Amino acid sequence: MRLGEGAVWFGGTGQPIVLLHGLMGRATTWWRVARWLEPYGDVVGLDARGHGRNPRPLPATTENFAADVAEFVERLDAGPAVVIGHSMGGLHALTLAATRPELVRAIVIEDFAPDLRGRTVETWRGHFESWPRPFASLAHVREFFGDTGEYFVECFEERADGYHLIADLDDLYAIAAEWGRRDYWSYVDNLGRPLLVVEAGDTVMPAGQQAELARRAGGRHVVVEGAGHVVHDSAPDEYRGAVEAFLSDVLNR
């Protein structure tokens, strides 16, 4: 299968299942999830612009990111896809389903809210810029990020002087800045595909929005108590149970 640069084939056959990562991530962060998704279909992941090995340039709008996913699904040439997105990837899945519904069979949105207006990266800038540059080793990355260390080791690469994030922080700030200027409720209201919203119990998103997202789109809403923002990493069994139940229903219709 020829997927192109910045894409990963994890395995499986049949129904295309496309995995979209969050800000700072890359497709390979989904590896452990992809293992149990394989019985449900042909599992692939895509690096977003400015992340991993995606060669496409920035700046880009949310619609540009969604168009990249649309092109990717069309290239698979295997029918409409189940699209599973974490955080930023959930926004891209939502936008794709609302603007190109013929390419989407169902979507899963993990811990992202449609209206982050007024929020800026300044809240987090100090934390991001306090990271060691470079990290000395992947063990250093694991230790620094603690509970999310296994997730973040996928997001760093070795260079001559040590390990660096495979993304530019200024690019990431620019991507996130768009979310602080606009909302995406119009896409929610145009969503006509089966939807599962998985919310972290310890979410960093505005209260109530993810439940409202599911309600307005006629979807399911699950809160995973005690889970952090990367639900599939911090509460993998609960996340798997919610997604498998959803897929079993959607794919048997």
Secondary structure, DSSP 8 states (H G I E B T S, - for coil): ----TTEEEEE--SSEEEEE--TT--GGGGHHHHHHHGGGSEEEEE--TTSTT----S---HHHHHHHHHHHHHHHTSSSEEEEEETHHHHHHHHHHHH-GGGEEEEEEES--SB-TT--THHHHHHHTTS-SSBS-HHHHHHHHGGGHHHHGGGEEEETTEEEESS-HHHHHHHHHHHTT-B-HHHHHT--S-EEEEEETT--S-TTHHHHHHHHHT-EEEEETT--SSHHHHSHHHHHHHHHHHHHHHHT-
